[in-house]
Amino acid sequence: MSFDLNSLLRAHILRLQPYTSARDEYTGKEGIFLDANENPFGSITLADYNRYPDPYQSALKEEIAKIKGVRPTQIFLGNGSDEAIDLLYRAFCNPGKDNVILLPPTYGMYEVSANINDVEIRKVSLTTDFQLQPDKILAAADDHSKILFICSPNNPSANKMKREDILFLLEKFPGLVVVDEAYIDFSDEPSFTTELDRFPNLLVMQTFSKAWGLASLRLGMAFGSEELIRILNKIKPPYNISGLTQETVLAAIQDKVKVDRMIKEILSERGLLQNQLEKLPFVQKIHPSHANFLLVQVPEANKVYDDLIKEKIIVRNRAKVLLCEDCLRITVGTRAENEAFLEAFQKVCS
Ligand SMILES: Cc1ncc(COP(=O)(O)O)c(C=O)c1O
């Protein structure tokens, strides 16, 4: 299927003259900088943050490109993946005219962001074992369907989607296909970034918030064609990634070994937690997990959730979510946290 990104784009974004920031025009490090109305004396903090950061995060993208096996020009960095989700709506979806396809149960921000941007949502539920329904998805789409959001591994169900179904949709869906891989580091599934050169309609999202343990810094990645990344760069706020985040993540990337160690530990704790949960008679179902959480079904999940809170154990109540009736989503913690959870869980369920 031929794919023309510009025909998908909102007309005014195609015409948009982006803001050019001071540091776009001169990228050198040497010189006397009297261009950006900064404070020349430094900062009130120990480290200096008085200068605006690199708007395109070039040094950071060079390093991310190496570990992700993509080109720096295929990377967009956002203030969390949530910024990339919002920018996609703003770039491609005309309020009151276009629509997006969402696949519940899934990550809530796709819907919230659509509502913020006043964009029609068409929902096609997953199957009861949380897989895609490709034919129904295509049947729900029309010429105004701009984006299909696929979350794999999926939040909150924790499973990965069948690769052949995603590939089929990449071939057939008329708009952009976003594959949100926030939890990919906890799965044995290879990333869809390997498919970028084959599918110009693909955008893969990942984040530093989960496996890398950097949720507070807010750094999300989107990988796509150079043309698509240029569009996101054109409409983003000029300095969307702080200098502190850029520096910190640049240093963190050098310590990939530590990340791999943490992932291994989380996976091992996930296995232990699952084993312990399987032994509990009141646990009705533990959904297979490719993520750093387990979706667990228990009778009267709402009451269990409230009782756990009284024990100061906070899990995510998914009991009202489609196909997740009576389910709680439990993030894998440290050994001590998981043990405390298990103790409280048995207390409130017995
Ligand atoms: C599937 C999914 N995508 C994206 C995000 C948000 O990521 P970020 O912290 O990069 O905004 C989350 C957070 O829970 C998530 O579950």
Ligand as a Chemical Component Dictionary entry (heavy atoms), coordinates in Angstrom:
data_LIG
# 
_chem_comp.id                   LIG 
_chem_comp.type                 NON-POLYMER 
_chem_comp.pdbx_formal_charge   0 
_chem_comp.three_letter_code    LIG 
# 
loop_
_chem_comp_atom.comp_id 
_chem_comp_atom.atom_id 
_chem_comp_atom.alt_atom_id 
_chem_comp_atom.type_symbol 
_chem_comp_atom.charge 
_chem_comp_atom.model_Cartn_x 
_chem_comp_atom.model_Cartn_y 
_chem_comp_atom.model_Cartn_z 
_chem_comp_atom.pdbx_ordinal 
LIG C1 C1 C 0 1.899 1.669 27.710 1  
LIG C2 C2 C 0 2.439 2.931 28.254 2  
LIG N1 N1 N 0 2.905 3.865 27.424 3  
LIG C3 C3 C 0 3.412 5.018 27.875 4  
LIG C4 C4 C 0 3.463 5.281 29.230 5  
LIG C5 C5 C 0 3.987 6.617 29.699 6  
LIG O1 O1 O 0 5.319 6.681 29.571 7  
LIG P1 P1 P 0 6.112 8.023 29.934 8  
LIG O2 O2 O 0 6.449 7.943 31.377 9  
LIG O3 O3 O 0 7.315 7.955 29.030 10 
LIG O4 O4 O 0 5.223 9.188 29.595 11 
LIG C6 C6 C 0 2.995 4.343 30.140 12 
LIG C7 C7 C 0 3.040 4.624 31.583 13 
LIG O5 O5 O 0 2.572 3.932 32.427 14 
LIG C8 C8 C 0 2.470 3.137 29.647 15 
LIG O6 O6 O 0 1.979 2.196 30.462 16 
# 
loop_
_chem_comp_bond.comp_id 
_chem_comp_bond.atom_id_1 
_chem_comp_bond.atom_id_2 
_chem_comp_bond.value_order 
_chem_comp_bond.pdbx_ordinal 
LIG C1 C2 SING 1  
LIG C2 N1 SING 2  
LIG C2 C8 DOUB 3  
LIG N1 C3 DOUB 4  
LIG C3 C4 SING 5  
LIG C4 C5 SING 6  
LIG C4 C6 DOUB 7  
LIG C5 O1 SING 8  
LIG O1 P1 SING 9  
LIG P1 O2 DOUB 10 
LIG P1 O3 SING 11 
LIG P1 O4 SING 12 
LIG C6 C7 SING 13 
LIG C6 C8 SING 14 
LIG C7 O5 DOUB 15 
LIG C8 O6 SING 16 
# 
